[in-house]
Amino acid sequence: MKIPLHIVIVLIFFILITGCATKPSPSGSLVTAVTTNQPVVPGVLTTEATSSVTLSQTPIPTTASLTSAFSGSPGLTTLISVTGKTGQTSDAFNVTGGYWELWYTADPIATGGQDSVSSSGSNSAVFPYLQIQVIDKNSDRVVTSVEPPGGLDKNLWQKSGLDPRPWKQKFYEGNKEYYFVITAKHLTSYTVEARIPTSS
């Protein structure tokens, strides 16, 4: 017994439209359940089928709040903290607002004669140095290069009784990803942080 083609098309259309529902699975991912109930047609086998398709959901990454190395700075959240003795390139960090701050400090090696002349008559090469290049990750453009104002002279700080650390620089741009390229010489340690205002 042949079934007319229009009845088969109507049955297929009916199967596709009816019995579709979306329900959450116990794991929290979406499961689409399709149940088909075919009408009984003489001479045609009827089946009832249920199929499930699991749609995976990509988790949204969250930025864990880092503990700042700098005290006395309420109202700011640290996005990234980079420490070391020698130069390095940091991981990328995302600034979601239009304002952020760069906080940094360094502990230079105290040599006792950083500008003295060596026995061969040449100037001493032991000059502590720190430079932080702020790079726009999308274009690899150097936004700015930051160096400690006045240089790194631990002896001068001790004589004057004024320690300028930590240094801060404000950036009135954002809504993009950045990374640091840090150049460091003759330092015991340094710390560089990118910080944004804490949302209330």
C-alpha positions as CSV (number, residue, x, y, z in Angstrom):
1,M,0.0,0.0,0.0
2,K,1.5,3.3,-1.1
3,I,1.1,6.4,1.1
4,P,0.4,9.6,-0.9
5,L,3.4,12.0,-0.9
6,H,1.5,14.9,0.6
7,I,0.6,12.8,3.6
8,V,4.3,11.9,4.2
9,I,5.3,15.6,3.9
10,V,2.5,16.6,6.3
11,L,3.7,13.9,8.8
12,I,7.3,15.1,8.6
13,F,6.2,18.7,9.1
14,F,4.0,17.7,12.0
15,I,6.9,15.8,13.6
16,L,9.3,18.7,13.3
17,I,6.9,21.3,14.8
18,T,5.4,19.3,17.7
19,G,7.0,18.0,20.8
20,C,10.0,20.4,21.0
21,A,10.9,21.7,24.4
22,T,14.0,23.1,26.1
23,K,14.8,22.1,29.6
24,P,17.8,22.4,31.9
25,S,19.7,19.3,32.7
26,P,21.0,18.5,36.2
27,S,24.5,19.6,35.2
28,G,23.2,23.1,34.3
29,S,23.8,22.9,30.6
30,L,21.0,23.3,28.1
31,V,19.4,20.1,26.8
32,T,17.0,20.2,23.9
33,A,14.5,17.4,24.0
34,V,12.5,16.4,20.9
35,T,9.6,14.0,21.3
36,T,7.7,12.8,18.3
37,N,4.3,11.1,18.4
38,Q,3.4,9.9,14.9
39,P,-0.3,9.3,14.2
40,V,-1.2,5.7,13.4
41,V,-1.6,5.2,9.7
42,P,-2.6,1.8,8.4
43,G,0.3,-0.1,6.9
44,V,2.9,2.3,8.3
45,L,5.1,1.4,11.2
46,T,4.8,4.0,14.0
47,T,7.7,4.8,16.3
48,E,8.1,7.2,19.2
49,A,11.6,8.7,19.4
50,T,13.1,11.1,21.9
51,S,16.5,12.6,21.2
52,S,18.6,15.0,23.3
53,V,21.2,17.4,22.2
54,T,23.5,18.9,24.9
55,L,24.6,22.4,24.2
56,S,27.9,23.3,25.9
57,Q,28.1,26.8,27.4
58,T,31.4,28.5,27.6
59,P,32.0,29.8,31.1
60,I,32.6,33.5,31.5
61,P,36.1,34.1,32.9
62,T,36.2,36.0,36.1
63,T,39.1,38.2,37.3
64,A,40.2,37.1,40.7
65,S,41.0,40.0,43.0
66,L,44.7,40.2,43.6
67,T,46.2,41.4,46.8
68,S,48.1,44.6,46.2
69,A,51.7,44.9,47.3
70,F,51.1,48.5,48.1
71,S,49.5,49.7,51.3
72,G,47.4,52.8,51.8
73,S,45.5,52.5,48.5
74,P,41.9,51.9,49.2
75,G,39.3,52.0,46.5
76,L,41.5,50.3,43.9
77,T,41.4,46.8,42.5
78,T,44.6,45.2,41.3
79,L,44.3,43.6,37.8
80,I,47.9,42.3,37.5
81,S,51.0,42.3,39.7
82,V,54.4,41.7,38.2
83,T,57.5,41.2,40.3
84,G,61.1,40.4,39.4
85,K,64.7,41.4,39.3
86,T,65.4,41.4,35.5
87,G,63.4,42.4,32.5
88,Q,60.3,40.6,31.3
89,T,57.1,40.8,29.3
90,S,53.9,40.5,31.4
91,D,50.7,38.7,30.7
92,A,48.0,40.7,29.1
93,F,45.4,42.4,31.3
94,N,42.0,43.9,30.4
95,V,41.0,47.4,31.5
96,T,37.2,47.5,31.3
97,G,36.8,51.2,32.2
98,G,38.1,54.4,30.8
99,Y,40.6,55.0,33.7
100,W,43.4,53.0,35.4
101,E,46.6,53.5,37.3
102,L,50.1,52.1,37.1
103,W,51.8,51.6,40.5
104,Y,55.4,50.6,40.7
105,T,58.4,50.4,43.0
106,A,62.0,49.2,42.8
107,D,64.7,48.4,45.2
108,P,68.0,49.4,43.5
109,I,71.3,47.7,44.4
110,A,73.2,50.1,46.6
111,T,76.9,50.1,45.4
112,G,78.2,53.0,47.4
113,G,79.8,54.6,44.3
114,Q,77.4,54.3,41.4
115,D,79.0,57.3,39.6
116,S,82.7,56.6,40.5
117,V,85.5,56.1,38.1
118,S,87.0,52.6,37.8
119,S,90.7,51.8,37.9
120,S,90.9,51.8,34.1
121,G,89.6,55.3,34.0
122,S,86.1,54.5,32.6
123,N,82.9,55.4,34.4
124,S,81.2,52.7,36.4
125,A,78.5,50.8,34.6
126,V,76.5,50.0,37.7
127,F,73.5,52.3,37.3
128,P,70.1,50.9,38.5
129,Y,67.5,51.3,35.8
130,L,63.8,50.5,35.4
131,Q,61.6,51.2,32.4
132,I,58.0,50.1,31.9
133,Q,56.6,50.2,28.4
134,V,52.8,50.0,28.4
135,I,51.7,48.3,25.2
136,D,48.3,48.1,23.6
137,K,47.8,44.4,22.9
138,N,45.5,44.8,19.9
139,S,47.9,47.0,17.9
140,D,51.2,46.4,19.7
141,R,51.5,50.2,19.9
142,V,53.6,51.6,22.7
143,V,51.2,53.8,24.7
144,T,53.9,55.2,26.9
145,S,57.3,54.5,28.5
146,V,57.4,55.1,32.3
147,E,60.6,55.5,34.3
148,P,61.0,56.6,38.0
149,P,61.3,60.4,38.1
150,G,64.7,61.4,39.4
151,G,66.2,58.0,38.8
152,L,67.0,55.2,41.3
153,D,69.4,56.5,43.9
154,K,68.9,54.8,47.2
155,N,71.7,56.8,48.9
156,L,70.1,60.1,47.9
157,W,66.8,58.9,49.3
158,Q,68.5,58.0,52.6
159,K,70.3,61.3,52.9
160,S,67.2,63.4,52.1
161,G,64.9,61.3,54.3
162,L,62.4,61.2,51.5
163,D,61.6,57.9,49.8
164,P,59.5,58.6,46.7
165,R,58.3,55.0,46.3
166,P,55.8,53.8,45.2
167,W,55.4,55.8,42.0
168,K,52.0,56.2,40.4
169,Q,50.9,57.1,36.9
170,K,47.3,57.7,35.8
171,F,45.9,56.7,32.4
172,Y,42.7,58.3,31.1
173,E,42.1,55.6,28.5
174,G,41.1,52.0,28.6
175,N,38.4,49.6,27.4
176,K,41.2,47.5,25.9
177,E,43.9,45.0,26.7
178,Y,47.4,46.0,27.6
179,Y,50.7,44.3,28.6
180,F,54.0,45.5,30.0
181,V,57.5,45.2,28.6
182,I,59.8,45.8,31.6
183,T,63.5,46.6,31.3
184,A,65.4,46.3,34.6
185,K,69.1,46.5,35.5
186,H,71.0,46.3,38.8
187,L,67.8,45.9,40.9
188,T,67.3,43.8,44.0
189,S,63.6,43.6,43.1
190,Y,60.7,45.5,41.5
191,T,56.9,45.4,41.6
192,V,54.6,46.7,38.9
193,E,50.7,46.7,39.2
194,A,47.9,47.8,37.0
195,R,44.9,49.0,39.1
196,I,41.4,50.2,38.5
197,P,38.9,51.9,40.7
198,T,36.8,49.4,42.7
199,S,33.2,49.4,41.5
200,S,30.7,50.1,44.2
